[in-house]
Amino acid sequence: MGMPSYTTITVERRGAADWVTLNRPERLNALDHAMMEDLLHDFGSAGEDPACRAIALRGAVASHRAGL
């Protein structure tokens, strides 16, 4: 089964971990409602998958912003 397609994040399975990349570089990866929905969906899916033991977060650019 492949990974779902999201609009604000990318997800790659490496071994037992999902590597989630915040992918809004034009906004320095600032969280917005769409990104929160994407993250919550992926976290829920990963939590139900016994093969996924960890989630690693990273940003698409070297810097990022926090908050909505």
Buried (B, 14 or more C-beta within 10 A) or exposed (E): EEEEEBEBBBBEBEEEBBBBBBBBBEBBBBBBEEBEBBBEBBBEBBEEEEEBEEBEEEBBEEEBEEEE
